[in-house]
Amino acid sequence: MSVNFDAAVAALYEEKDGSRFSTMKDKLIKTFGGKDREAVVRSLTQYAREGQLLHWRAFLMTDIIGLVAPGETAWRPFFEWSITIPALTYWGIDGLLKTAGREAYPVLITLAIHETQPVSERAKAIKSIALYSRQPFDRELPSDPGYWKPEQLRLTELLQWQEQGYPDGEGYAPPVVHPSLLHPGTAFEKLMAKLDKQLEKRRRKHKDPSNPQDWLVIAAEKDMTQITAQWALPAVYTTFLQHYSPLKVTLPGADLIEGLHLYGAHELLERQGGYAFNAVTGETLKDWPTHLLVIGDDAADPFCLDLSDIKDGDAPVYTAQHGQGSWQFEQYADSFTGLIKKLTGKN
């Protein structure tokens, strides 16, 4: 091993400042994580066992798991140990599955059914098993198992699955998308295809098929029926909702706080709550301009289509800051199409 590597590892062990430790750790991985990957993993696992910055022992787990290859059994003992350490259990679950595969199932099921274990760790075990086995133990539950409740743990199903010999499931079918995303013809279809390609990059990182996000999907007919009965929409936006309804889509922007969360057809009516009507009582809010339809928000700042100014099948988009006492709207884009172009970087 090189002197530079040994010095970098020694400095990591001696560092007492968490911020500097993080920088040094990232540099170690970037510099030596290729040709000296095994040595890096060995050093990080050792730190996870005995390093002086206790909180960093847990934080290192994701780095270790990222460096370890699937089925690399040499690191299995480390992860078997880690799930017995309360501070490391949560992340050790994924590491054990990655290195032991199906052989990790009995250990993780034991953890999941153990009532003295924290619910978050039991839920994490079930969630990770579900992702690995493609069994729907996580269906209709939050993507983050930290939000699961004890009564939501499908322990009976889990034990029945164990009795059946751990068969692989069929997983979840991806959302249904419009064919034009793959074969765009019109200018608007090409714009939607460009947007979908940007979202596809995020979908590759978000590997939770039970909670799909960053999709443009075909809207349910019942949702479109309710929407068109409620509002006279510009044709462009109607097409957008019908063929490219956003499913958990947030678009970043340089002038945005958190990014624009674009509403899908399934949530459009409900999302008017807090703006056009009181979300609790259903009472109409008199200070809201009735011609403005909220189509998304950025940290609760509404983005609205002006339904009183529909031209050539499109309408301008306005926004305002919430919590200012009264609504002061200003134009953000001259059309809905212009909004999408602005947020996708297409002029």
C-alpha angles and dihedrals in degrees: 000000000000123000089236092057094048090049092050092051092046091051090050091055092048096048115107100178113089096210094051090044090057092051093047092047092052091049091049091053094044094048101039106016092098113049094015097038096132092050090050091050090048091052094047094047089051090051090049087057100045113001118138096231097075097190090053091059088072095039090055092062095082091051091049093049090049092053096045117087121230110271093012094148095184088082096043094097090056093055092043086056094043096058088059091057111081095216092052104033098094096058096030088069092070092044092053092050091048094052103031101031115188090358087072092063098087093049093047094046089053088052092047096053095043104108094199091062117094111269091236091060093045090049091047090054091052093045093050092047089051093052093046097044097035089232115143098238087129099049117142091001130116116280089235108066088204086081096053119112125223092251090055094062105107094215096152091054090046093053092045089052089051091053089052091057101259100286117194116250131225094249123214126312112238118250117278112257133190116262091234090073087070097033108028119185112168125056091254092050089052090051090052091048089053090051091048092052089055090049091047090065089058093045090059089059095043102071102177109111092180089064107034117193138174093041133135105213140178108266123239112259092233091056093051091047091055093045097049090046090054102043141021099231131193111260094243093056092044089055090047093054094042099047105019106029108170116244108198094329123163118177119206123225135179091236095043128096103216100351132270112292102207114209121233126218091259092062106027098101094044092048092063085075112109091026113047095015142012106271092213104041099024090231116152112250107229097206093062117099105239093214093063119090115195107227098170145341142226109214088331094312102129125234111202142187113227101228091186092065106051113155129170090353096304139083138206122262122230132188137191139182115256124225095037097117093251135029116262107184127196130181114262099176134005091232143001088256089052090052093056092045091051093051095044093048094244114135 
